[in-house]
Amino acid sequence: MKYIVQISRIFTGILFIISGFIKLNDPLGFSYKLQEYFGADVLNLEFLIPYALGISVIVVVFEVVLGVFLLIGYKPKFTVWSLLLMIVFFTFLTFYSAYFDKVKDCGCFGDALKLTPWESFTKDVILLVLILILFFGMKNIKPIFTKLPTTIIALLSFLISLWFGYHVLMHLPAIDFRAYKIGANIQEGMIIPDDAQKPVSEYTWTFMVNGEAQEFVTNGSYPKVDGEYVGVETEVIDEGYIPPIQDFSIESDDEDLTDYFLEKDNLVMVAMYSIPKAEAEAEGVAKLKSFTDQALKKGYTVIGLTSSGPSDKAQLKADYDLNFEFYLCDEKVIKTIVRSNPGIVVLEKGTITQKKHWTDIEDIDL
């Protein structure tokens, strides 16, 4: 039992640290995932949506810290009980998501590793078993250092995690796992190769045959049945190849300008998924105005991307005398491009060369 507990302790501690760190690297992205869970069509806890970012930071810091506590043997009873409660909650959440097909990606490992709902649930069940081993073998969890070094390491893990979470929120994720990372080409990310795996769907047809409803399953072809057609239901068995970048577009009121702008040599995109929710107040938008004016003088094409309506766009331009136009793009896409509202993205013929939080706008090299 002693050796089984130690193996479980090491595996669980490391996994919690890795999973927590990946989410702590991008707490804003994890908060978007929590908002999905809190939505009316999932857990129906919409009153928690405004607090999603705060909850996100608390959860991921706690996850990292518990992993460290477990490895160094700090307060075993508190640590194991906390791990058990956390994994029971996560197991319920991933089961609910998988069984009712509510959230396609749990966000357990952020954008670094995508898991299907059932894969996430399986992972949590394995962790639940390991943590139960720790729970029943708690007496075998001993500190690996004396009391003072153990307390210092525990405190440092908490402070460093808090600092790192604050740092990435005020700037951008230290490691970018998304399809819009620096060096990525947007056009190439949208391409579906000719030899890519095709989607596989299953069609369940219902016919009345001799007064009795009967079902016939095909891969899409209309079944040859001597009966009266009633209806058909479609289920996706395999989604096939999904390109890294989907739904990206730059649209005006009249046309799709995606290809036009992605062919530009020097393009600056000011990404604001929601103008009313912009983080930059007067001082920040003033910095944005100065930067975009400078970029225009140096020959850059400057555009804005937002999901906000015409009145919000017109109001922002009028209030701050901005000399560029805003175009329409999906809110979720803009949130994925840059974890800042507003955020600045510089492209060269569709390839992202620079990306900055609005607080670091002066660091952009034109």
N, C-alpha and C positions, 0 to 999 in steps of 0.2 A: 504493500500500500504506500509505503514511504516513497519509493521510486516512481510509482504511478502519479502521485501527487506532485512530485518535483517536475516530471515531464509535462503534466497538465499546466503547472504554474508557469513554466518557461514559454510553452506554446501560446497560452492564453495571454500572458503579459505582452509578449512580442506582437501578437496579432492586434491587441487593443491599441498599442502604441502606434503601429503602422497605420491602422484604420483611422485612428484619431488624428494622427499627424496629417494624413492626406486631406481630411476634411478641415483641419485647422489651417492648412495652407490656403483653403478657399471657403471660409465660413459663410460668405455671401451666397456662394453656390449651394451650400448645404441648406441655407435658409430658404432658398427658392424651392428646394425639394420638400422641406417641411411645410411650406405654403400649399404644395400639392396635397400633402396628407391632411392638412387642416381644412381643405376645401369641402364644399357642400356635398360633392359627389363621392367623397372618400369617408373621412371621419366626421364630417359636418361639425367641425370645431372652428368656425370662421372667426369667432371672437379672439382666437389666438394668433391670427395672421399678422396683425400689427406688431406682435412680439416675437415673430419668427427669428429675426436676426439675434436678439438677445438669447433666446432659447438655444439657437444654433451654437453660439459661442460657449455657453455654459455646458452643453452636452459634450462638445468635442474636447474642451479643456478637461472636463471630468473624465472623459474616456482615456486621454493620454495619461493623465495623472494616476488613474487607477491601474493602468498597465505598469507604470513605474513603481507604484506602491507594492504591487504584487511581486514584481521581480526582486525588489530589495527587502521585502518582508515587513513593510511598515504597516502597523495597525491591521493585522490579518483579519480580525473579526469584522471591522468596519469595511475593509477592502472587499472581502469575499461577499458579504451581504450586499454591498453596493453593486458589485458585478452581477450577482444573481438577480437582483431586482431589475437592473438595466437589461440583461439578456432576456429575461422573461417578457419585458415590455417589447423589446425589439423582435422577439420571436413571434409574439402576437401580431405585431405590425406587419411583418413580412408575410406571415400566413394570410392575414386579412387581404393584403395587397395581391398575393398570388392567387388565392382561392376566388376572390371576386374580380380579379383582373382589373385592378384600379390604377396602380402606379407601375409603369413598365420597368423602371430602374429604381432600386431602393436608395441609391446614393451612398451605400455603405463604404465604398472606396472612391467616392467622388467621380471625377472623370478619368482617373487613372486606370480603373478596371470596371468594366460594365458587367453586372450580373443580372440574369433574368430573375423575376420574382421568386420562382421556385428554387433557383440556385442560392439566392439570398436566404430563403427559409432553411434550406439544407445546411448552409453555413452556420446559421444561428442555432439550429438543433445540435450540431456537433459541439459548438461552444457551450451550449446549455449542459450537455453531458460532461464536458471538461470542468465546468464551474461547479457542477454538482459533486464531482470527485473532490474538488478543492473544499467544498462546503463540508462534506463528511470527513475529510482528512485534514481539517483546519489545524489540528494540533501539530501537524508535520511542517507547517509553514513557519519557518524561523527567520529572523533578520540575518542578512549576510554580513552586516557590519555592526559595530557597537551602536549604542543609542544615539549619541551626538551626530556622527556622520550620517546615519540613517535619516534622522530628522532634518539635517541640512539638505540632503539630496531630495527628500520629499518636498521641502519648501521651495528649493530651486526649480524643481520640475513644474510646480504650480506657477511660480513667477515667470519663468521662461515661456511657458505655454500661453499665459495671459499676454505677455509682451509680444510674442510672435503673432497671436491672433489680432491684436491691435495694429501691429505693423502692416500686415497684409491688407487689413481693411482700409488703412490710410494711404496705401500705395496700391499694389496689385499682388496676386499670388506669386510667391517666390519661384514656384515651379508651375509652368503652364501645361496642363495635360490636354487642353482642348484643341479642336481642329483649327482654331484661329490663332494658334501660337505664332510667335515671330519666326519667319522663314517659310510659313505655310502659304501656298498659292490657292486662292479661293476657287478659281475656275477649275483647277485640277481636283480640288476636294469635292466638287460636285459631279465629276464624271463617273458614269457607270460603265465599266469595261464591257466589251462585246461578249466576252466569255464568262461574265459574272453569273453567279448562281441566281436563277430565277425564283420568284416567289412561288410557293406551293400552297394551293387552297383546296379545301374539301367542300363540295356542294351536296347538301342534303335536300333532295326533291321530295315533295309530298304529292301523291296522286290518289284520287278516289278510284279504286279498282273493285268492280262488283259491289259497290256500296260501302267499301271498307277503305279507310285511309291507310296507305302504305308508303314507306320511305325508301328512296333509292339514292345511294351515295355514288358520286362520280367526281372526277378531277376538273369538271367544268363543262363537259359535253352534255347536251340535252339527252336524257335517257329515252330509249325506245320503249315506251310503256303504253299499253292499250288501256287508257283510263283518262280521267279528267284531271287536268293540272290544278293544284291547290296553291302551292307556294314553294319557295326555296330559301334555305338558310346557308350562309357562307361562313366558313371558319378558316382562318389563316393557320396552316400547319407549320410553315417555315417562311419567314419574311424574305429569305434570300439575301442577296448582297445589298447592304444599305450604305450609301456613300457617307464619308465623314461629315460633309457639309450638306445640309438640306434646308430648303425654304429660304435661302438667302436671296434677297432681291432689293433693288433700289428703284422705287417707282414714284412717278409724279402722279398727278390727278388723271393724266391722259395716257401715259405709256410706261412701259418697262424699260428702264435705262441701265439695267445691271451691266450688260456687256459694254455699253458705251463708257461707263465710268471705270470699269475694271481694266480697260485698255489704256488708261491714262498713265503717263510716265510718273508724275508726281501728284499723288492724291492724298489729301487729308480728310479723314472722316471724323466728324464730331458725333459720337454715339450717345444719344439721350433716349433711353427706352421710354421715359415718361417725363415730359417737360415740367408738369406740376410737381413731380417728386424729385426734381433735380437737387443734388446734394450741395452744389455750389451756390452760395448766396451771392450778394452783390459783389463782394471782393473777388470771388472765384470766377464769376461770369465776366468781370472786368478783365481778369487775366486771360480768359478765353477770347475776349474781343481783341485784346492786344496781340495775342499769338496768331489768331486767324488773319488779322490785317497784315501782320508781318509775313505770313505764309503766302498770302495773295500777292504781296509786293515781290516776293522771290520767285513768282511764277508757278506756284502750286495751285491746283484745283482744290477748292475747299467746299465740302458739302456737309450737311447734317443728316443723320439718320434717326428717326423717331417713329413711335407708333401713335403719337399724340395727334389730335385733330387739327384742322386748319386754323381755328381760332387761337389755340395755344401757340402754334408756330408763329402766327402773325404777331401775337402779343409779345413773345420773346424777342423777335426781331425789332419790334418798335421800341421796347423798353431799353434795349442795350445797343441799338444801332448796329446790329450784326450785318456783315456784308456778304453773306452766303445764304443759299437756300436749303431748307430742310426737305428731305424726301422720306417716303414711307417705307418702313421695314417692320417685320414682325417683332413684337415685344420680346418674345422668348429668344429669338435669334440675336437681338441686340444685347440682351443680358448675357448670352453665351460668348459673344465677341469680346466684350471687355467688362470686367467687374467694377464698373464705376459709372456714375450717372451725374455728369457727363464723363466720357472717356475719349481719349484721342488715339486714333489709329492712322498710321502713315503707310501708304502702299505704293509699290512700283509695279505697274502692269499686273495688278491683282495679287502680288506677293506682299505680305505684311512685313515691313522692315522695322517699324517701331510701334510701341503701344504703351500708353502712359495713363495713369490716374490723373484726374484734373489737378490734384495737388502738386503733381510733378511736371506740370506743363512746361516749365522753364527748362527742363532737362531734354526736351526734344531737339534733336539736331536737324536744322533745316539746311 
